[in-house]
Amino acid sequence: MLYFILFVKIKIKRIDKDLPLPKYETQGSVGFDLLAREDTIVKSKSLGLIPGNVIVETPVGYMLKIALRSSTPKRKGLMSPHGIGIIDQDYCGENDEIKIQVYNFTNQGVLVEKGEKIAQGVFVKIDKFDWEEVNEMNRKTRGGFGSTS
């Protein structure tokens, strides 16, 4: 089976040029790693913002989804308080560095070191829709929140 991968050029600016550009670690990786731009201590039971060192111009018709690496909660005691981050197409100005929001669920401060892989980004194709407001929905009710019966 043949697979064709479309490579699109994306404009990106690094804040600290001593750190490498984000990269896909393997042929099969769908996400690229984001690195911490500076040492950041996230206090116990607190939110923190880790600077991701890049400003990315997301292409029209896409969003950039940011998620913690799967190993981060176990390794660091950090989790994403909102599940994922969404970077809009127009969040790409000179001061729009991607920051990774985390929550420290441990009883001590957590150090994220400069250059540490902390999150990953994935470009996701999106569509936009117009609303058609109606007075009634013409489908059978499923039975309540979380119910498929």
Beta strands, then each sheet from edge to edge (+ up, - down):
strand 1: 12-14
strand 2: 32-35
strand 3: 40-42
strand 4: 47-51
strand 5: 54-56
strand 6: 62-68
strand 7: 78-79
strand 8: 85-87
strand 9: 99-104
strand 10: 110-112
strand 11: 117-125
sheet 1: 1+ 5-
sheet 2: 2+ 11- 6+ 8-
sheet 3: 3+ 10-
sheet 4: 4+ 9- 7+
end
